[in-house]
Every structure is written in structure tokens, then in C-alpha cells.
Amino acid sequence: MSGAAPAAGLIGRGTPEFRRASLALVIASLVIFGNLYAIHPLLPLISAHYQVSTLQASNAFTLTSLTLGLSLLVLGPLSDAFGRRAPLIIGMTATSLLTLAMALVDNFTALIVLRALLGIALGVLPATAIAYLGDSMQRTALISAVGLYIGGNTVGGAGGRLLGGFIADHLGLHAVFFIIGGASLLGTLLVFLLLPPARAFQPQKLSLTGSLLTFASHLRNPALLPAFLVGGLSFMVFINLYTFITFRLSAAPWQLGATSLGMLFLTYLAGTFSASLSGRVSARWGACQGMALGVMLFALGCLVTLSDQLWLIIAGLVCNAFGFFLTHSLANSWVNQHASHGKASASSMYSVLYYLGAAVGIYYLSPFWRSGGWGAVIGGSLAILVVNLGLITRLRRRQ
């Protein structure tokens, strides 16, 4: 079990070790989420290049999210048994090599298979990162470190998409995989050199029965299950809004290319800012009130994107990102703080529902898209956000 250690043995906020660990996890975020999301603005290009439908092209992204989420059912218990640092380095290396392999194939089926395998490799970061911080940081430093880590998630996601769109427009689809795969190998080396061992890690015995019982106990915990669902439902809406906005804005009257579509994801940087503020928001107003604020800002941003003015659509996406990542940061920290045992498994269960949300969201929102376009997609999204407010209310009662 990831047991508690004396505060003096853990990393305090503002120390050199805090900066090294935070920097290492930010670099890991850049690698993992850059590889996951680089393909996102390229979906219209993939659809045209491989002569497949919009939904088929979307599978190049959603299938990766699905395998990532499912892999956490295994990777979380493995991390609780064998540690945090070594699985992370192995997974980042595999990520780099799989992306490089994509540069060598020109068949849609082969691309899909490699993307599915990539999801398994990518799962090492969400399976280990929050648990690593819980095993390494003093309580006063934990929320700040989680905020920095999730801020790195947003930079990795935005940077991967921006770089992917730019490279595709100038050098072609396969160059995206070659360049990002090579950069990922360098990032892996930096994480290997920077990341200290987890200070208070205590291995759990690895057993299938024990792992299933641990997951089941987390799902039965009324202090955890609503937070799991808040993360999964929020991401289900958030990530797939970006999928459909690429198809909306690549059509008339905007007709944006891959570079411009990639630049839309710079709106993620608003999430970098809100994630970094999550510790202050929690300290001042409480975690549940902060989560609710994030959901309401997300809903406001959805409404703003109904405009036909490009600058207002972008402003709405900025508001979405700010609200979503505030909620996500606080929900993720909540799970780590309220899991009494198996912290990696608890973080993994959060991530399982988080990435399964991303995978199934395309199928939830697709009927809205086909029947009523962007306005119907927003209506379906707002319905989910109302459910989230109810779940946060339950957590607040627990608090």
C-alpha cells in the first residue's frame, strides 16, 4: 500500500526536488499528450487521405483513448506493485517507438492498429503520475504539483495538435509521426535524468483478485465515485467538442486548413492557467465549489460557440478549456486525497472513466451532429454538464 510517511521525508513545495519532479512530469505530459493528440486536427486530412468516413477517421483518435482507458485497469495495479518511475520510462519509450512506426505505414488499418497499441503505452502516465505525487509530496505541495502536472497535460495536448497541424500542412502526414516520435525519445531521456524515486512508495502484492477487489472498493466509495463520473463525463463532452469543431470549421464558410485547425487548440492554454490556479481555488472556496464553478464556465463557453463569428467561437473554446481543466484538476486531486488505499488504482479508475468518456463521447454526440449540426451538439453537451452539477452537489454533501 502507498502508505503515509512523515512529512519531513516528503518533498515540500518550492524545494529543488519539487521543481525537478514537477519539471519531469511536465515533460512526460508533453510527450504523452503530444503523441495522443497530434492526430486530432488531422482527422479531416485523414478522412480525405485514406478515403474513409468522418466517423472512421475519428476512430484513429477515439480508439487510442479507448485502449488507453482500458489499459489502466492493468497498469494501475502494476504501478502499485512495482513502482512509479520504471513503468513510466518504459511506457514513454514504447510511445516514441510506436509513433515512429506510424511514419512507415500507408494503410489505414495498420495506422489504426498502431494507434490502438499506442493507447496502451500512453496509459503509463495517468496510471503513475498522480500516485507518484501522492507518494512523494507533502500535503501542502500536492495540489500545486497536481495543478502543474495537469497544466503540462494541457500544454502537451495543445502543442501536439499545433505541431501536428503545422507539420502536416508543410511536410505531409507521415512527417508528423517521424518528428514527434523523435522528439519523444529526447523527452524520455530527460525524464529519466530528472525524476527522483517516489519517497513513500510501499509495494502492494500483485494479484488479480486483489486488484479487482481494490477497484470495486473504490467504485463503492461514495466519496470517490461521483468524482470519477465528473471527470469522465466532463472529458466526454470537452474532447469531442473539439473533434466536431474541426469538421465544422474545415467546411464553408470558414474552410480552415490543418495548421489553422491546430491553432484552435491553443485555447487549451487557458486550461494550463486554470489548472495552476486550482490549489488556490480549493483553498479559498473549497474543492466542490471550485468544480461547480468550472462546470458553469464550461457551459457558458459552449453557449458562446453557437456564434457564427470565428473570434467568438474561439472565445467560447477558451472559456470551455478554463472551466474544464479547473474541474478536472480539482476532481483528480480529490480522488488522490480521499483514496484510503491503492492510490494508483484509484487514480487509474479515475483515468479509466476519463478516457472511456473520450472514447464513447463521439458516439453520444454523433447523432446530435447528424440530426442538428453544431447547435444540437451543444444541446447534448449541456445536458451532460447539468448531470455533473448534480454529482458535485453529492460530493459537497460528503465534504
C-alpha positions in Angstrom: 0.0 0.0 0.0 1.1 3.6 -0.6 1.5 4.4 3.0 2.0 7.7 4.6 5.4 8.9 5.5 6.5 11.6 7.9 6.1 15.0 6.3 9.8 15.7 6.8 10.6 12.7 4.5 8.4 14.0 1.7 9.1 16.8 -0.9 8.0 20.3 0.2 6.7 23.0 -2.1 9.4 25.3 -3.5 12.3 22.9 -2.9 14.8 21.9 -5.7 13.3 18.3 -5.5 9.8 19.8 -6.0 11.0 21.7 -9.1 12.8 18.6 -10.5 9.8 16.3 -10.0 7.4 18.8 -11.4 9.5 19.6 -14.4 10.0 15.8 -15.1 6.2 15.2 -15.0 5.5 18.3 -17.2 8.0 16.9 -19.8 6.3 13.5 -19.5 3.0 15.2 -20.1 4.3 16.9 -23.2 5.4 13.6 -24.6 2.4 11.5 -23.7 -0.3 14.0 -24.6 1.6 15.3 -27.6 1.5 11.8 -29.1 -2.1 11.3 -28.1 -3.5 14.5 -29.6 -1.2 15.3 -32.5 -3.6 13.5 -34.8 -6.7 15.4 -33.6 -6.6 18.3 -36.0 -5.6 15.9 -38.8 -8.9 14.0 -38.8 -10.3 15.8 -41.9 -7.0 15.2 -43.7 -7.0 11.5 -42.6 -10.6 11.1 -43.9 -9.5 12.5 -47.3 -6.1 10.8 -47.5 -7.4 7.3 -46.7 -10.9 7.8 -48.3 -12.8 6.9 -45.1 -15.8 8.5 -43.5 -15.8 11.1 -40.8 -16.6 8.5 -38.1 -14.0 6.1 -39.4 -11.3 8.8 -39.4 -12.3 9.7 -35.8 -11.5 6.2 -34.7 -7.8 7.0 -35.3 -8.2 9.2 -32.2 -11.1 7.6 -30.2 -9.7 4.1 -30.4 -6.5 5.3 -28.8 -8.5 6.8 -25.9 -10.4 3.6 -25.5 -7.3 1.4 -25.3 -5.6 3.9 -23.0 -8.6 3.8 -20.6 -8.8 0.0 -20.6 -5.1 -0.4 -20.1 -5.3 1.5 -16.8 -7.2 -1.5 -15.3 -3.8 -3.3 -15.6 -1.3 -0.5 -15.4 -2.7 0.9 -12.1 -2.2 -2.4 -10.2 1.2 -2.9 -11.8 2.2 0.5 -10.6 1.0 -0.2 -7.1 3.1 -3.4 -7.2 6.3 -2.4 -9.0 6.6 1.4 -8.5 6.0 4.6 -10.4 9.3 5.6 -12.1 10.3 2.5 -14.1 6.9 1.8 -15.7 6.7 5.5 -16.8 10.1 5.3 -18.5 9.2 2.1 -20.3 5.9 3.4 -21.4 7.4 6.6 -22.8 10.0 4.6 -24.7 7.3 2.4 -26.2 5.2 5.5 -27.1 8.2 7.0 -29.0 8.8 3.8 -31.0 5.2 3.2 -31.9 4.8 6.8 -33.2 8.0 6.4 -35.3 6.5 3.1 -36.7 3.4 5.1 -37.9 5.7 7.0 -40.2 6.5 3.8 -42.0 2.9 2.7 -42.8 0.5 3.9 -45.5 -2.5 1.8 -44.8 -5.5 2.9 -42.7 -5.9 -0.5 -40.9 -2.2 -0.5 -39.9 -2.5 3.0 -38.6 -5.5 2.1 -36.5 -3.7 -1.0 -35.1 -0.6 1.1 -34.1 -2.8 3.8 -32.6 -4.6 1.2 -30.5 -1.2 -0.1 -29.3 -0.1 3.4 -28.6 -3.0 3.9 -26.2 -1.7 1.1 -24.0 1.8 2.7 -23.9 0.3 6.1 -23.2 -1.6 4.8 -20.2 1.6 4.7 -18.0 1.4 8.4 -17.3 -2.1 8.6 -15.9 -1.5 5.3 -14.1 1.5 6.6 -12.3 1.7 10.4 -12.2 -0.8 11.3 -9.5 0.1 8.3 -7.4 3.8 9.3 -7.7 2.9 12.8 -6.4 0.9 11.3 -3.6 3.9 9.1 -2.6 6.4 12.0 -2.9 4.8 15.3 -1.9 3.8 16.8 1.4 0.1 17.5 1.5 0.6 21.3 1.2 2.6 20.7 -2.0 0.3 18.0 -3.5 -2.4 20.1 -5.0 0.1 22.6 -6.5 2.1 19.7 -8.0 -1.1 18.1 -9.5 -2.1 21.5 -10.9 1.4 21.9 -12.6 1.1 18.3 -13.9 -2.3 18.9 -15.4 -1.1 22.2 -16.7 1.6 20.1 -18.5 -1.3 17.9 -19.9 -2.9 21.0 -21.5 0.4 22.2 -23.0 1.1 18.7 -24.4 -2.3 18.5 -25.8 -2.3 21.9 -27.4 1.3 21.7 -28.5 0.9 18.3 -30.1 -2.1 19.4 -32.0 -0.5 22.7 -33.1 2.7 20.9 -34.2 0.8 18.1 -35.9 -1.3 20.6 -38.0 1.8 22.7 -38.9 3.9 19.7 -40.0 1.1 18.1 -41.9 0.4 21.3 -43.9 4.1 21.7 -44.8 5.7 18.2 -44.8 2.8 15.8 -45.0 1.0 13.3 -42.7 3.9 10.9 -42.2 6.4 13.6 -41.3 4.1 14.3 -38.2 4.8 10.8 -36.8 8.5 10.9 -37.6 9.2 14.3 -36.0 7.0 13.8 -32.9 8.4 10.3 -32.4 12.0 11.5 -32.5 11.2 14.4 -30.1 9.5 12.0 -27.7 12.7 9.9 -27.4 14.6 13.0 -26.3 11.8 13.8 -23.8 12.0 10.3 -22.4 15.8 10.7 -21.8 15.2 14.0 -19.9 12.5 12.4 -17.6 14.9 9.5 -16.9 17.6 12.0 -15.8 15.3 14.3 -13.8 12.6 12.3 -12.0 13.5 11.2 -8.4 12.2 8.0 -7.0 8.9 8.1 -5.1 9.7 8.8 -1.5 7.0 6.9 0.4 6.1 4.2 -2.1 5.2 0.8 -0.5 4.6 -2.0 -2.9 1.3 -4.0 -2.8 1.2 -7.7 -3.6 0.1 -8.1 -7.2 -2.9 -10.4 -7.6 -5.9 -10.4 -10.0 -8.4 -10.9 -7.2 -6.8 -8.2 -5.0 -6.7 -5.7 -7.9 -10.4 -6.4 -8.7 -11.3 -6.0 -5.1 -9.4 -2.7 -4.9 -11.1 -1.3 -7.9 -14.5 -2.5 -6.6 -13.9 -0.8 -3.3 -13.1 2.5 -5.0 -16.3 2.3 -7.1 -18.3 1.6 -3.9 -16.8 4.5 -2.1 -19.4 7.4 -2.1 -16.5 9.9 -1.7 -14.9 8.7 -4.9 -17.5 7.5 -7.4 -19.1 10.9 -8.1 -15.6 12.4 -8.7 -14.8 9.6 -11.2 -18.0 10.3 -13.1 -17.4 14.1 -13.1 -14.0 13.5 -14.7 -15.4 11.0 -17.3 -18.5 13.0 -18.2 -16.6 16.3 -18.5 -14.0 14.8 -20.7 -16.6 13.0 -22.8 -18.1 16.4 -23.8 -14.9 18.5 -23.8 -12.7 16.4 -26.1 -15.4 15.6 -28.6 -16.5 19.2 -28.9 -13.0 19.7 -30.4 -13.5 16.8 -32.7 -16.7 18.2 -34.2 -15.4 21.8 -34.2 -12.6 20.6 -36.6 -15.2 19.3 -39.0 -17.4 22.4 -38.6 -14.6 24.9 -39.2 -13.0 22.9 -42.1 -16.2 23.4 -44.0 -17.7 26.6 -45.5 -17.7 29.4 -44.7 -14.5 29.1 -42.7 -12.7 26.3 -44.6 -9.7 26.3 -42.2 -6.7 24.1 -43.0 -4.8 21.7 -40.8 -2.4 24.5 -39.4 -5.3 26.8 -38.5 -7.3 23.9 -37.0 -4.2 23.0 -34.9 -4.0 26.6 -33.7 -7.6 26.3 -32.3 -6.1 24.0 -29.6 -4.0 26.9 -28.3 -7.2 27.6 -26.4 -6.1 24.7 -24.2 -3.6 27.1 -22.6 -6.5 28.7 -20.7 -6.7 25.3 -19.0 -3.0 25.5 -18.2 -3.8 28.7 -16.3 -6.9 27.3 -14.5 -5.1 24.1 -13.6 -2.3 26.1 -12.0 -4.9 28.1 -10.0 -6.7 25.0 -8.8 -4.9 24.9 -5.5 -5.7 28.5 -4.7 -9.4 28.0 -5.7 -9.6 24.9 -3.5 -8.0 26.7 -0.5 -10.3 29.7 -0.8 -13.7 28.3 -1.8 -13.4 24.5 -1.4 -12.8 21.8 -4.0 -16.5 21.2 -4.7 -17.3 24.8 -5.2 -14.3 25.1 -7.5 -15.5 22.1 -9.5 -19.0 23.6 -9.8 -17.5 26.9 -11.0 -15.5 25.1 -13.6 -18.7 23.3 -14.9 -20.6 26.6 -15.1 -17.8 28.3 -17.1 -17.7 25.3 -19.4 -21.4 25.6 -20.0 -21.0 29.3 -20.7 -18.3 28.6 -23.2 -20.5 26.1 -25.0 -23.2 28.7 -25.5 -20.7 31.3 -26.9 -19.5 28.8 -29.6 -23.0 28.9 -31.1 -22.0 32.2 -32.8 -21.0 32.2 -36.4 -18.2 34.7 -35.7 -14.9 32.9 -35.6 -13.5 35.1 -32.8 -16.5 34.4 -30.6 -16.1 30.6 -31.3 -12.5 30.9 -30.2 -13.5 32.8 -27.1 -16.0 30.1 -26.2 -13.3 27.4 -26.6 -11.1 29.4 -24.2 -13.9 29.5 -21.7 -14.5 25.8 -22.1 -10.9 25.0 -21.6 -10.6 27.2 -18.5 -13.7 25.6 -16.9 -13.0 22.0 -17.8 -9.4 21.9 -16.6 -10.3 23.6 -13.3 -12.9 20.9 -12.7 -10.6 18.2 -13.8 -7.7 19.3 -11.6 -9.8 19.5 -8.5 -11.6 16.2 -9.2 -8.3 14.4 -9.8 -6.8 15.8 -6.5 -10.0 14.9 -4.7 -9.6 11.3 -5.7 -6.0 11.1 -4.5 -6.8 12.8 -1.2 -9.9 10.6 -0.5 -8.5 7.2 -1.5 -7.6 5.5 1.7 -5.6 2.7 -0.1 -4.4 1.8 -3.6 -3.8 5.3 -4.6 -2.5 4.4 -8.1 -5.6 2.1 -8.6 -7.8 5.0 -7.5 -6.1 7.4 -9.9 -6.3 4.7 -12.6 -10.0 4.2 -12.1 -10.5 8.0 -12.4 -8.5 7.9 -15.7 -10.3 4.8 -16.9 -13.6 6.6 -16.8 -12.0 9.8 -18.0 -10.6 8.2 -21.2 -13.6 5.9 -21.7 -15.6 9.1 -21.7 -13.5 10.4 -24.5 -14.0 7.2 -26.5 -17.8 6.9 -26.1 -18.4 10.6 -26.4 -18.0 10.5 -30.2 -20.9 8.0 -30.4 -23.0 10.0 -27.9 -22.6 13.3 -29.8 -22.6 11.9 -33.4 -26.4 11.5 -33.6 -26.7 15.2 -32.4 -24.3 16.2 -35.1 -26.1 14.3 -37.9 -29.5 15.5 -36.9 -29.0 19.1 -36.0 -25.4 20.1 -36.5 -23.4 22.2 -34.1 -26.4 23.6 -32.2 -27.6 20.0 -31.4 -24.1 19.0 -30.3 -24.1 21.9 -27.8 -27.6 20.9 -26.5 -26.4 17.3 -25.9 -23.3 18.7 -24.2 -25.2 21.0 -21.8 -27.4 18.0 -20.7 -24.2 16.2 -19.5 -22.9 19.3 -17.7 -26.2 19.5 -15.7 -25.7 15.9 -14.6 -22.2 16.9 -13.5 -23.5 19.7 -11.3 -25.8 17.1 -9.6 -22.8 14.8 -8.9 -20.7 17.7 -7.5 -23.6 18.5 -5.2 -23.4 15.0 -3.8 -19.7 15.4 -3.2 -20.3 18.6 -1.4 -22.7 16.9 0.9 -20.0 14.3 1.6 -17.5 17.1 2.3 
